[in-house]
Amino acid sequence: MKKLTYRNKYKIPVVLLTLILLFIMLFPFFIMLSTMFKSSSEVYTRPPYWIPKGFAFNNFVKVWTEYNLLGYFKNSIIVGLGTTLLNTIIIVPAAYAIARFKFKGRSIALYSLLAMQMFSPVIIIISLFRVFVKLQLLDKLSGLILANTVITLSFTTWLMFGYFSSIPKEIEDAARIDGCNRMGTLLRIMIPIASPGLVTAMIYTFIQAWNDFLFPLSFINAQSKMPLTLGIYQFVGRWSTQWEMLNVAAFLALIPVLILFFIIEKQLVAGLAGGAVKG
């Protein structure tokens, strides 16, 4: 009875606090939705008003016809899918080797990956720029794919290492008795079992590459090679900012990520939880 009274006592304050925090987190999205339906003159009206008076739907038409938004989308998709593919090709054999093979420096390799995750990309940006100059990767989408792969490898390798380690070795032994070699066991047995973790790693990689701004800002100058994050930045001018166009483009950039998240929501949550427990 005391437990019930205690819970009821704090239920209302907890609910109120949750609603306040939810309002604070969602308020920027409300501002984005409000601004993208305003005209240029309405954006700079003082004092501002929250609900647009005219709902300028032509902003969506304008952002597609007058700006290279479709090209920015295409570049972001190439970088996102390319990074995801390259990352997957690397992490599957790497994580499997660390999980199953005993070799000198295994612990060092694992903790080195963990240490890499703690470093900000800002730390390596100058050194990476010099490397890209030597390799002639500036103004190339392949350079962005390589840079994003380097940044995402540590987390995704650790995640897959946790999944592969959780799979009993007896399953592999049974597959070998049936005639599977090491590669066949990996492709036919290990990867299907660890598919929630692999899907999580792939989605994480794609979203990181899709949202990346630092590498395009540092390595891309050509307008035709700009991904969406850098393309949106072009609406910020020296003397003025096209807030309505910027918010429309930002909203459109959110749509693919939101659709992707809702499609694989259950697998993503299962993958993160499974990797955390099993790793």
C-alpha positions in Angstrom: 0.0 0.0 0.0 2.9 2.3 0.8 4.5 1.6 -2.6 1.3 2.5 -4.4 1.0 5.8 -2.4 4.7 6.6 -3.1 4.3 6.0 -6.9 1.1 8.1 -7.0 2.9 10.9 -5.1 5.6 11.3 -7.8 3.6 10.3 -10.8 2.3 13.8 -11.7 5.6 15.6 -11.3 7.4 12.9 -13.4 4.7 13.2 -16.1 5.0 17.0 -16.1 8.8 17.0 -16.2 8.6 14.5 -19.1 6.2 16.8 -21.0 8.4 19.8 -20.4 11.5 18.0 -21.7 9.6 16.7 -24.7 8.4 20.2 -25.5 12.0 21.6 -25.3 13.3 18.8 -27.6 10.5 19.2 -30.2 10.4 23.0 -30.2 13.2 23.4 -32.8 11.3 21.0 -35.1 8.2 23.1 -34.7 10.2 26.2 -35.6 11.6 24.4 -38.7 8.0 23.5 -39.8 6.8 27.0 -39.2 9.6 28.7 -41.0 9.6 26.5 -44.1 6.0 27.6 -44.9 6.8 31.3 -44.6 7.7 33.8 -47.3 11.0 35.7 -47.2 9.3 38.8 -45.8 7.4 36.8 -43.1 10.6 35.2 -41.8 12.1 38.6 -40.9 8.9 40.0 -39.4 9.3 41.5 -35.9 7.8 40.4 -33.6 7.7 36.9 -35.1 4.6 34.8 -35.2 4.5 31.0 -34.9 1.8 30.1 -37.4 2.4 31.2 -41.0 -0.3 33.4 -42.5 0.0 32.4 -46.1 1.6 28.9 -46.1 4.0 29.4 -48.9 4.0 25.9 -50.5 5.9 27.2 -53.5 9.0 27.1 -51.3 9.1 23.3 -52.0 8.8 23.9 -55.7 11.4 26.6 -55.6 14.0 24.6 -53.7 13.9 21.9 -56.3 13.8 24.0 -59.5 16.1 26.9 -58.6 18.7 24.9 -56.6 20.7 21.7 -57.2 18.9 19.8 -54.4 18.5 16.7 -56.5 22.2 16.6 -57.2 22.9 17.0 -53.5 20.6 14.1 -52.7 22.2 11.9 -55.3 25.7 12.6 -53.9 24.6 11.9 -50.3 23.0 8.6 -51.4 26.2 7.5 -53.2 28.3 8.4 -50.1 25.9 6.7 -47.7 25.6 3.5 -49.7 29.3 3.4 -50.6 30.3 3.9 -47.0 27.9 1.2 -45.8 29.1 -1.3 -48.4 32.8 -0.7 -47.8 32.3 -0.7 -44.0 30.4 -4.0 -44.2 33.0 -5.7 -46.4 35.7 -4.8 -43.8 33.9 -5.4 -40.5 32.5 -8.8 -41.1 35.8 -10.6 -41.6 37.6 -8.4 -39.1 35.1 -8.9 -36.3 34.9 -12.6 -37.0 38.7 -13.0 -36.9 39.0 -11.1 -33.6 36.1 -13.2 -32.1 37.3 -16.6 -33.2 41.1 -16.5 -33.7 43.6 -16.3 -30.9 46.6 -14.3 -31.8 49.2 -11.9 -30.3 48.0 -8.4 -29.9 44.3 -9.4 -30.0 43.5 -7.4 -26.9 45.5 -4.4 -28.1 43.6 -4.5 -31.4 40.3 -4.5 -29.6 41.2 -1.6 -27.2 42.7 0.3 -30.1 39.4 0.2 -31.8 37.7 1.4 -28.6 40.2 4.2 -28.3 39.6 5.3 -31.9 35.9 5.7 -31.1 36.8 8.3 -28.4 38.6 10.6 -30.8 36.8 13.4 -32.6 37.2 13.6 -36.4 38.5 17.2 -35.9 41.7 15.7 -34.5 42.6 13.9 -37.7 41.1 16.3 -40.2 44.4 18.1 -41.0 46.4 14.9 -41.4 43.7 13.3 -43.4 43.6 16.4 -45.7 47.3 16.0 -46.4 46.8 12.3 -47.2 43.9 13.1 -49.5 46.0 15.7 -51.3 48.7 13.1 -52.0 46.1 10.5 -53.1 44.2 13.1 -55.2 41.0 12.4 -53.4 39.9 16.0 -52.9 36.6 16.9 -54.6 35.8 13.2 -55.0 32.9 11.2 -53.4 35.3 8.3 -53.0 37.3 10.4 -50.6 34.2 11.0 -48.5 33.4 7.3 -48.5 36.9 6.4 -47.3 36.8 9.1 -44.6 33.4 8.1 -43.2 34.4 4.4 -43.3 37.4 5.1 -41.2 35.3 7.0 -38.6 32.6 4.3 -38.4 34.8 1.2 -38.4 35.6 1.1 -34.7 32.0 1.1 -33.4 30.7 -1.3 -36.0 33.6 -3.7 -35.6 33.0 -3.8 -31.8 29.3 -4.4 -32.4 29.9 -7.3 -34.7 32.6 -8.7 -32.5 30.0 -8.9 -29.7 27.6 -10.8 -31.9 30.1 -13.3 -33.3 31.5 -13.9 -29.8 28.0 -14.8 -28.5 27.4 -17.5 -31.1 28.4 -20.9 -29.7 31.4 -22.6 -31.4 29.5 -25.9 -31.5 27.4 -24.5 -34.3 30.5 -23.9 -36.4 31.8 -27.3 -35.5 28.6 -28.9 -36.7 28.7 -27.0 -39.9 32.3 -28.2 -40.5 31.3 -31.8 -39.9 28.7 -31.3 -42.6 31.4 -30.2 -45.0 31.5 -26.4 -44.7 34.8 -24.6 -44.8 35.6 -21.5 -42.9 34.3 -19.1 -45.5 31.1 -21.2 -46.0 30.5 -21.2 -42.2 30.9 -17.5 -42.1 28.5 -16.8 -45.0 25.9 -19.5 -44.3 25.9 -19.8 -40.5 27.5 -16.8 -38.7 26.2 -13.9 -40.8 22.5 -15.0 -40.8 22.6 -15.6 -37.0 24.2 -12.2 -36.4 22.0 -10.4 -38.9 20.4 -8.1 -36.3 23.8 -6.8 -35.4 24.8 -6.5 -39.0 21.7 -4.5 -39.9 22.3 -2.2 -37.0 25.9 -1.6 -38.0 24.8 -0.9 -41.6 22.1 1.5 -40.6 24.4 3.3 -38.1 27.0 3.7 -40.9 24.6 5.0 -43.4 23.1 7.6 -41.0 26.6 8.7 -40.0 27.6 9.2 -43.6 24.3 10.8 -44.5 24.6 13.4 -41.7 28.3 14.1 -42.0 29.2 17.7 -42.5 32.8 18.1 -41.4 34.4 15.9 -44.1 32.5 17.5 -47.1 33.3 21.0 -45.7 37.0 20.1 -45.6 37.4 18.0 -48.8 34.8 19.2 -51.3 34.8 22.5 -53.2 33.1 21.6 -56.4 29.4 22.3 -56.4 28.6 19.2 -58.4 30.2 17.0 -55.7 28.6 18.5 -52.7 26.4 16.1 -50.5 23.2 17.3 -49.0 24.6 18.5 -45.7 27.1 20.9 -47.5 24.5 21.8 -50.1 22.1 23.0 -47.4 24.9 25.1 -46.0 24.9 27.1 -49.3 21.7 28.8 -48.2 23.7 30.6 -45.5 25.1 33.7 -47.2 27.5 36.3 -46.2 25.0 39.1 -45.8 21.7 37.1 -45.4 20.4 33.6 -44.8 17.5 32.1 -46.8 15.9 30.6 -43.7 12.8 29.4 -45.5 14.8 27.5 -48.2 17.2 26.2 -45.6 14.4 24.7 -43.5 12.7 23.2 -46.5 15.9 21.5 -47.5 16.6 20.3 -44.0 13.1 18.9 -43.7 13.5 17.0 -47.0 16.9 15.7 -45.8 15.2 14.2 -42.7 12.7 12.2 -44.7 14.9 9.4 -45.9 16.5 8.9 -42.5 13.0 8.8 -40.8 11.6 6.4 -43.3 14.7 4.1 -42.9 14.4 4.3 -39.1 10.7 3.4 -39.1 11.2 0.5 -41.5 14.0 -1.2 -39.4 13.1 0.2 -35.9 12.6 -3.3 -34.3 15.8 -4.7 -35.8 17.8 -1.6 -34.8 16.7 -1.7 -31.2 17.2 -5.5 -31.0 20.7 -5.1 -32.6 21.8 -2.4 -30.2 20.5 -4.2 -27.1 21.9 -7.5 -28.3 25.3 -6.1 -29.0 25.4 -4.4 -25.6 24.5 -7.5 -23.7 26.3 -10.1 -25.7 29.5 -8.1 -26.3 
